[in-house]
């Protein structure tokens, strides 16, 4: 017996005054479907979800909901007007006997139902909207970036709830780990059409690449056929004019077929370049502490950040990650202890609030109005890493078209705002890159490129993120902040942190990693070492692990035989970086051995 679909989108078309967003697009969502909705930023994912939710009317076609099926939608920017508190909004439409659902969701998602709407942050508003959806328990849930503004604990709670739910759901998310854990099929929006594959997100990229490879082969065959037919026409068309008009018309049809093919959108042409080298020691923090009122953010924390480190800060929302980040870069003073910044630091900051972007400015003005990018006497040019470039040409490198250049920043999607901020950051050279929640709203392809750029960036990276997959791909050292002022340093990314934490539960003194000395956490000072030497010995294992991880990534990149011929500049930079990393690894291992021998001699 055939199942009745939860929802059907039948041959819809939609434009917003320009090129079609969709044309004759159809989608069916069946009971029990667990779907990932993927596609490039700007491809129409959120728009399609709004069409499904009945918030956007298509120009033609229809959306049919199954009889008796309730559809719940969690949007990126919920409207809470008319509600006094977050709890009032989350409980709307529920019976008194169902209020426990809001309280339970509030606990799992970490939002305060008593918080007045007018003082709530954007993240708190989104968590309230998500709690409202989970409490309503619709048969079909439409979730647009549900993990944004959630910490890793809350993401884990949501993952468990959705995994146990009997509802169907459709998810837009940049969080690979979240999508891999939950989805069993994938809807891919590509050039105005939707493809469906009965595999979860874990198999999406291989499927996508196979389709693109087949397209390229077909395009190559078509081009060869057109070339052969055109050669025939040039060589003998006048002698065969009457007998071969059909073949001439066929050539015209082949050319029209090629012209009608919709080219794939390329990846952003992002470039991240380090300028002058910083000093070898970027930040030295010794015994620092911080409190706000009666809340202890950090106590007696020590770390040395070396040039080239890739350090991630993880922990629940509100634990103080951004505060520690600001202290490490000198934007906020500790209450106790000392922080010394290294020499020749050129800082580039990606802030989670996107405060560097003015929503009322156009994209054009956002770039040309930046004092560090302005070109004197040239209203249409900006400085990009010291060289003048036309503002529209630079915006195109980040996948913005010419029409968007004069549009207000507030009209951009979350992913487009993130790309614009990356454009501002990458226009200047830096040697200390600070990324506070950079992955929110970015599409998979842009995340891949950003990860690749960070792998070859010859500078230092400090990172705050709740994206577990991104942490594993980028971080070589993890600072875990878990409340009550505790901050512990671990070698590796998120998975490595979980593994090591499972071994010592914050109590063991030494963790071994890959045959190398692990991150050392000692309760008692080591005899025979000075205070500075002791802390250097504790920091070196994480540095060694980070250098090994970076060497492995660079060797993988250089293993691509096409890199030398197709991207010689990138090949040279990667080769130089590999040599530098090997040298740094040898120095670090020798330094660790010398300090360890000195410590052992006095044991």
Secondary structure, DSSP 8 states (H G I E B T S, - for coil): -----SEEEEEEEEESSSSEEEEEEEEEE-TT-EEEEE--TTSSHHHHHHHHTTSS--SEEEEEE-TT--EEEE-SS---TT-SBHHHHHTTT--GGGHHHHHHHHHHHT--TTSBGGG--HHHHHHHHHHHHHHHT-SEEEEESTTTT--HHHHHHHHHHHHH--SEEEEE-S-HHHHHHH-SEEEEEETTEEEEESS-GGGHHHHHHHHHHHHHHHHHHHHHHHHHHHHHHHHHTTTTTTTTHHHHHHHHHHHHHHHHS------------B-S---SEEEEEEEEEEEETTEEEEEEEEEEEETT-EEEEE--TTSSHHHHHHHHTTSS--SEEEEEE-SS--EEEE-TT-TT--TTSBHHHHHHT-TTTB-TT-TTEEEETTEEEEHHHHHHHTT--GGGGGSBGGGS-HHHHHHHHHHHHHTS-BSEEEEESTTTT--HHHHHHHHHHHHH-SSEEEEE---HHHHHHH-SEEEEE-STT-EEEEESSHHHHHHHHHHHTTT-SB--BTTB---B--SS--TTS-HHHHHHHHHHHHHHHHHHHHHHHHHHHHT-THHHHH-HHHHHHHHHHHHHHHHHHHHHHHHHHHHHHHHHHT-
